[in-house]
Amino acid sequence: MLAVTPVLAATTDTPLDRFLIGLQTLRADFQQVVLDARGRSIEQGSGKLLVQRPGKFRWEYTPANAGADAGQLLVADGRYLWFYERDLAQVTVKPVGEALSSTPIVLLSGDAAALHAAFDIAAAPRRDNLDWVTVKPRSAAADFSRAELAFRGNTLARMVISDKLGQTVTLQFGRSTRNAAPKPDELVFKVPPGVDVIGTALP
């Protein structure tokens, strides 16, 4: 009979908590694969992630074989979360506090105590030679139902996100750098000419 390894109890000493200790900035490339509810690949692409704690990040994604006018850009500037869909020429803006649970990227940019208040975070059994953490939003209004983050020592290796439609997004990270200073304009979003804005941001 095979032994089943149980999920470890929730704690504030998870691989995610240890990863966040001393983290000021994180820069990484990633490859992304999206599977539908039946496990079929429906999209692939690549992107770049930049995090500056607390509360700022830039996530840029381009689908495979897409042109320069395609893809998505997500920028949290500390006050607002900007979501720019290039192919639609449309950007959605909302106060960053309202968007706390809208993307698992906030798990890398937020304060550890605030994250544990907003999410159920628990260490999970080690697999694929990686240390795993399972994350579930406490709010029913969250855009995703579950996320798993995997670490190789002090390096972020993988993120697996499950949404409410049954789709799964897997990000495989590479070439990550901790605590390198970002450029001044990387964490600021300026609305391009001709782009429609949904929502309101104060000047």
Summary of the structure (lengths in Angstrom):
residues: 203
radius of gyration: 17.1
end to end distance: 63.6
largest distance: 63.8
contacts: 567
relative contact order: 0.22
helix: 10%
strand: 49%
